[in-house]
Amino acid sequence: MRSRSSGPRRSSGPGAGMWPAEADPLLGHTLADRYKLERAIGHGGMGTVYRAEHVVIRKPVAVKVLDAAHSERRREVERFLNEARAASKIRHEHVVDITDFGSTDDGLVFLVMEYLEGEDLASTGDREGALPWRRAAAIVLQIAAALEAAHAQGIVHRDMKPENCFRIRRGNDPDFIKVLDFGIAKMLEDSDVEHPSSASSGLLGTPEYLAPELIRGLKPDARVDIYAVGVMFYDLMVGRLPFAGESFMSTLTAHLMQLPQPPSQARPAAEIPEAVDTVVLRALAKDRDQRYATIGEFSTALRAAIAEADAALAPPPPPLPPPPVPEKRGIHPRVAIAAGVALLVVFSAVLWTMAKRFYTKDQVEAAAVVSAPNVAAPAFNPAPVINEAPLPVAPAVAPAKLEAPAPEAPTPAAVEVAVPDVEAVEPVDSVAAAESDTDAAPEPPRGPTAAPKGPRSGPGPLTAGEFTAAMTKVGARVKLECSRFSLRKMEVTVQVIVGADGTVKSAAPTGSQAGSTLGNCVARVVKTALLRATRAKSTHRHTFTM
Ligand SMILES: Nc1ncnc2c1ncn2[C@@H]1O[C@H](COP(=O)(O)OP(=O)(O)OP(=O)(O)O)[C@@H](O)[C@H]1O
């Protein structure tokens, strides 16, 4: 159950408060020859809202008719028509569309709006209690979009509250928001009009949503709407208002004096991220200079907080691919082995050809068995017994000892090529040579400035430069989100552990800022940094100057 100190809403549908709906003489009346008033929807501070039908185009509309008591006061009529003019100027999908306004011959002042089917956010809150923070944020972003459009037209709403935000279904979205009631909207360019003080004409607006500067009687600007949106966001997520006193005066005092409890602490079960706390608390800053300068900035910060929470839910990014394998100079061991075997086969074949020319078949077969048992085996059958004198067998690696007659010998070129190659490309030695090549390559320097190692060692450690660059990247957000906890030029040093997957595993403020709100805020932002993957986690330090 929500705790609103102001009690029941003034306008929560037919029959609310002192409103004698049944006796309403306007029911069934056709206003300005066009709008047949069918049913009263609710009654607010200025008048009654009816569901009506446009008799020509047969379209349902909502018609707000100013109460007779107000119609007699010029100032009230002006305020009412001001709403019509202001809202009809904005034209935004999240602002209720005003299609007509004016007064009738019999003195009825009215405005005509698109008819909305749904309920206001106060009713949603009363029925559902606190909403999940993401749903609340999605609703608030729509309200902020409506206000951004209004502010762009120089219009400040000044009465933002759940009762003025209507929730309708649009397509599949049951939470489509329309902002209503620009009744006390103030044209910013209307700079000569001083804000009426509470002493002279009563505080305009609803106490629970009043920005401190309005209570102090300062001239309002768009930041009063940012404050009210902060109150609404808090209320939607937490299920209670941030500043709610027992009386009107104590509520106003709370706005001026009381620090709001962070939403995540006020409702721990809701798992409201710290980043969302930060956005709400900044919108609720007592000093308007400490708030977001524009409602657009508020929306950007809220979106960033949502994205941060989404990123925390997402699985860690896949490790970065290893650096490209540098092309290795020299012969790959496998190539060397293959070449060695091939040359051995060629050389054996040469020997075989030569032997066939100078020795008998039996002698040759015997020589083949002795000299090359493992090479070209399919070509020979092991010779059984050799009765004749042993052949002058030429070992495969020493063909020069062959005593072949010069004229019949293979061309010298062929022998010269074969001999040195076979000696040079001995398979086992080649592998060893290849390995020792790698080992002999200069070892990259270790430590923070080490370059990534070769392909067999994986990506190298983070350099100091890489880490500093990542911290510089998050530095802007550190300032944006944490400067409100800091005096100018304060320093915060954080100790950061970066995991092998490039995410920040831990960030802790050190020294005088250890455990401080400022330190924790900086650490929280630092935790969102993303670096590159390495072979192992590493520890770094960085100092931010606020
Ligand atoms: N366009 C509309 N379509 C449907 N219902 C509407 C529309 N505009 C207002 N209502 C409903 O009519 C009722 C009265 O609205 P009204 O704006 O008069 O109340 P209020 O916010 O208390 O006004 P005020 O700020 O002038 O006191 C509310 O319940 C509101 O939700």
The ligand as an SDF file (V2000), in Angstrom:
LIG
                    3D

 31 33  0  0  0  0  0  0  0  0999 V2000
   -8.5410   12.9270  -22.1840 N   0  0  0  0  0  0  0  0  0  0  0  0
   -9.0470   12.2050  -21.1880 C   0  0  0  0  0  0  0  0  0  0  0  0
   -9.5640   10.9870  -21.4190 N   0  0  0  0  0  0  0  0  0  0  0  0
  -10.0560   10.2610  -20.4050 C   0  0  0  0  0  0  0  0  0  0  0  0
  -10.0760   10.6660  -19.1080 N   0  0  0  0  0  0  0  0  0  0  0  0
   -9.5590   11.8660  -18.8120 C   0  0  0  0  0  0  0  0  0  0  0  0
   -9.0230   12.7060  -19.8280 C   0  0  0  0  0  0  0  0  0  0  0  0
   -8.5880   13.8310  -19.2390 N   0  0  0  0  0  0  0  0  0  0  0  0
   -8.8370   13.7130  -17.9230 C   0  0  0  0  0  0  0  0  0  0  0  0
   -9.4130   12.5430  -17.6690 N   0  0  0  0  0  0  0  0  0  0  0  0
   -9.8220   12.0650  -16.3470 C   0  0  0  0  0  0  0  0  0  0  0  0
  -10.7830   12.9640  -15.8280 O   0  0  0  0  0  0  0  0  0  0  0  0
  -10.5870   13.1110  -14.4320 C   0  0  0  0  0  0  0  0  0  0  0  0
  -10.4900   14.5950  -14.0790 C   0  0  0  0  0  0  0  0  0  0  0  0
   -9.4040   15.1790  -14.7430 O   0  0  0  0  0  0  0  0  0  0  0  0
   -8.8330   16.5870  -14.3220 P   0  0  0  0  0  0  0  0  0  0  0  0
   -7.7400   16.9250  -15.2320 O   0  0  0  0  0  0  0  0  0  0  0  0
   -9.9570   17.5340  -14.1970 O   0  0  0  0  0  0  0  0  0  0  0  0
   -8.3300   16.2390  -12.8830 O   0  0  0  0  0  0  0  0  0  0  0  0
   -7.1560   16.8890  -12.1100 P   0  0  0  0  0  0  0  0  0  0  0  0
   -5.8810   16.3400  -12.6220 O   0  0  0  0  0  0  0  0  0  0  0  0
   -7.4150   16.6960  -10.6790 O   0  0  0  0  0  0  0  0  0  0  0  0
   -7.3160   18.3880  -12.5820 O   0  0  0  0  0  0  0  0  0  0  0  0
   -6.7050   19.6760  -11.8790 P   0  0  0  0  0  0  0  0  0  0  0  0
   -5.2380   19.5190  -11.9360 O   0  0  0  0  0  0  0  0  0  0  0  0
   -7.2480   20.7760  -12.7250 O   0  0  0  0  0  0  0  0  0  0  0  0
   -7.2400   19.6820  -10.5020 O   0  0  0  0  0  0  0  0  0  0  0  0
   -9.3590   12.3350  -14.0700 C   0  0  0  0  0  0  0  0  0  0  0  0
   -9.7550   11.1060  -13.5130 O   0  0  0  0  0  0  0  0  0  0  0  0
   -8.6730   12.0930  -15.3560 C   0  0  0  0  0  0  0  0  0  0  0  0
   -7.9740   10.8920  -15.3530 O   0  0  0  0  0  0  0  0  0  0  0  0
  1  2  1  0
  2  3  1  0
  2  7  2  0
  3  4  2  0
  4  5  1  0
  5  6  2  0
  6  7  1  0
  6 10  1  0
  7  8  1  0
  8  9  2  0
  9 10  1  0
 10 11  1  0
 11 12  1  0
 11 30  1  0
 12 13  1  0
 13 14  1  0
 13 28  1  0
 14 15  1  0
 15 16  1  0
 16 17  2  0
 16 18  1  0
 16 19  1  0
 19 20  1  0
 20 21  2  0
 20 22  1  0
 20 23  1  0
 23 24  1  0
 24 25  2  0
 24 26  1  0
 24 27  1  0
 28 29  1  0
 28 30  1  0
 30 31  1  0
M  END
$$$$
